[in-house]
């Protein structure tokens, strides 16, 4: 049945698996995507949304490299918002509400239209290993499928255990069985495993809600989109979300069920995501707060099913129902399904290389929640990188890695494999020390040339990026070279409470003032004429504005990145023997031996390795 040997076998078809399979196949590798249920490809297991703080930057990066998440986010969007617009552009983060069913369908259609990609529905129960090399997979029916590399993207399915109050049962998510066999085999091979927890809120019938008691949350007046390609278009109509609050009464009703809560009675022992706590965790940890926000998110254009964001819980169903009915607007609520918590196996990511290949088994890659992350976007980016590197390895090409100053994806992977994680890892802008360089608006400028070299980003995509870059640079040069007279600019400056000028000067200098915006500059006839004559679109205009207004910050951060990146090029030999460096601290030697950093820069970011230890290492290496 499977006489051919696949180049890449991807296990699991969530966000990580879908991106991994698409990347490998698009790079020319013969690829097989194996999943327990082909009807649930790219299922949105939790909230019906893509992007958000830092996560939106990741989706843009995936798109810039040639992945599919940005395109699908656009085609299935029902609302678009650019978050943090009141802050600087390094903090701007795109987010969409998605039509859950359309999202999965669009992903399925894209994958089915991808050459070199086969599909198979079955549970994978084990790996085929010869020595320290993976050579395929084995299914629960005993079918063996040969492969030169394997990417595991098992999500929450590895020995998944669902909790609702004092009831628990095996499952990867509601209505689907758990995956067994893989964890046990990997542990036997020498891998370290652990347990993590995540949760989801109840889904309710939107027809039973009173939205007049809630605050409407509409999308942006002028919505943008995720993908840099022109195959998708911004939304012309949108669906609103709504906001309401819990209350002291709601909290009291929830507390009545604490003795039956698996979180508090010891049934759940694993750690959940700190930055997305359950409602019972919130009212327990923040007892001084008399209310918490709830965001009411529609699940699609036409369905009446609604997601209650902020009410994630594993309390008994009757407690969930009683407490939710005390929320303003939920007095007559009807449940579609209760919230629940799920515990699952993960493998501490310090056991991986920067390529996401495991250190113990050649050709075996991990991506997504198996690495201890949370979130569709974090999973998708890892899947993309694992699919790329599995394909490159089979093709005997150099591996592909992103540094911390090149992409949020680089920050994510470096954090995971260098520091590890004991709780579900979530990306934030604060995790990126070069976030001024890693903006959502310039992901294509940073990454599309790399995607093109890999064979993922098309020539059309590269050409579009180059045209944008050239047009923005020319527009910036126009500001640097063009002067404006006092009688033209002073009325504009006075309207902005900005100091007037006494003589003609370059527009760049005026535009760089913090309270002066592009809309002000367009009141200058020469600026508006330039825009019209060169047919500049909103993306190019925004790019030029950022380059002018933040040029000093960008140059400073680029300089810092260049200084620190010198250590990125100081490679540490593979299997380096740290035990011989007696003048280094014992803790540093142990940590370095375990992580086996690729460069001195990576070594410096390992917890427990001091600047003095790095100095000793450099001296020992003769640097």
Protein Blocks (a to p, Z undefined) as FASTA:
>chain_A
ZZpccfbdcehjdfklmmmmmmmmmnopacddddfblklgoiafbbcdeedehklmmmmm
mmmnopaklmmmmmmpcbdcdehklmcfklgccdddddfklmmmmmmmmmmmpghiacdd
dddfbdcdehjacfbdcdfkopacddfbdcddekjmnopacdehjbccddfbghiacdeh
jlmmmmmnopacddddddddddddfklpcfklpccddddfbdcdfblcfkbccdfbdcdd
ddddddfklmmmmmmmmmmpmklnomambdcdfklccfklmmmmmmmbgbdcdddddfbf
klmbdcdehiacfbdfklmmmmmmmpghilmgccfbdcdddddddddfklpcfkopafkl
ghiacehjknopacjklmmmmmmmmmmmmmmmmnopacddddfklofklmmmmmmmmnop
abdcdddfklpmklmmmcfklmmmmmmmmmmmnomacfklmmmmmmmmmmmmmmmmmmmm
pccdfklmmmmmmmnopacdfbdcdfklmmmpmkbcfklmmmpmklmmmmmmnopafklm
mmmmmmmmmmmmmmmmmmmmmmmmmmmmmccdehiafklmmmbcfklmmmmmmnopabfk
lmmmpghiafklmmmmmmmnoZZ
